[in-house]
């Protein structure tokens, strides 16, 4: 590799690693593939380095290696070494997440791996890939996702803010993560307030809550009130919101599935079942396919809040 003979090095590493695998010398194969992948990636050989990285994940599976700190660190080190926008990186991430779901305690993949992958895609201006991973990440992921969506929004017209904010809020609500949905909303609107002085905002306070109201952005107000309704577990408030903002939501044209699912999850409002609405919804919204049919989601219970009037 130091001599620039990348193809020859790639092939030799593959052959030697395959011999180790055949003799079930898993540790030697893992160390060889890890070192080789990292060296090739640092040399700018994204395709060859990525191929060895994917081979490494395959060996981790064959060798029945659990997801210890060492294994996870090796994969994250390789992931961070990929050149920007290297096509092989997406396949590496997919294989890494699939492996973590098969050996770890999280059926949808390890949150830390999701967070790092999503953050890298966000830095590289790949919002769709960032969304799908940050939605399943850690407690730090909502900040990354909200920042990503806000940066994406700045390239669009000012009145489209709610469309981008929803992309940071709906995914968390759809996986039952109200805390992260609220955090994403707060960070997005804070950036909007400081970064877009043309958008007016009013602070509205009541005995039980404070809200930012945007006179010219009704759908952004809807999102804030939706989070409030979920927090309070108030189906009546949700129905009022849905009715009041129906014309605006209809204009968007792509929120219906998400709102139907949210209505069922948090307020017990039943919708017809067709396959798996959670994955179908996240798939249509974030650009990846739905999964196989699974049992109906249970209603998400939220602690009962104090009553309050909403105009």
Phi, psi and omega in degrees: 000319180297334180272000178084009180269071190290317181298313181298318180296318179300313182293318180296318179298321179295316182296313182294318179297321179296324177294317177299320180295317181299325180268007179059032174270075190295317183297319180294319179296318181296313181297319180295313182292322179297309180298318181293315179299315183295317180297317180292321179295319178293336177274004178085011181265075185298319181295310181292316179296319178296322179298317178292326176296319178293322176298320178301316179297320177299319180292322177301321178290314181294324181277005179053040178280129176286175182267075176277178180298320181297314180297315181297317180297321177300314182293320180291325178296317177296315182301316181291341183275350181297140172296155179302136175059026174289121185303325182296338183300320182295321178291322178300315180298316179300313180295322180296315180293318179299318178297315182295328179289334182276336183245346183260188184265001181249111183300333181263009178108156183294128183301322181294319177296318176301316184297312181296315179299313181297320180295320178295316179296325178295317179297331182266013178059045175245074190297324182295317178290324177299316182300311187296332181267318181294332178296339181244022186269217185257186178294344178272350185291323181303324179296316179296317182292317180297319178296319179298313181294323180294317178298322177295319180298323183298345178270000183243182179289150186297331183284357182267011186307317184296329180297321181279323177299320180298328180291341175265343185259310184303316182303321180290321177296323183289342175253016174076025184249079183294321181302314181290325177298316178296319181295317179298318179297315181297316182291318180297311183292327177296318177294322179298316182297320183274336187259343182230088185290348180283346180265114181281149181217145178235139177268123181241127182239146172228183181297330188246351184200160173239144181218150170263129181245133182248104185304328184256006180232072185301325181290332175290324174297320179301317181296318178296317179289328176298315178297322177295317179296319178296316180299323181273349182065031186262103178291329178295315178297319179298317179296321177298316179297314181301320180289315184295320185261008183307315180299321180289318179296322179297325179297323179296311174083352183235007182264350189302312183297317180296315182292324176298317180294318178297319178300322179284317184295317189256338186235002177070023179271107188290144174232155178299140182265132174220101182069222180248100186296330179298308182286327176298316181295310180296328178293312181291331183277325188242006170087023173224156189288157179281166181265187179286158182302138179230169180302155180301139178291144177281156177295131179281124181270132177239139181305134182297131182264170173290146181294147177205152180268140175236123182288000000 
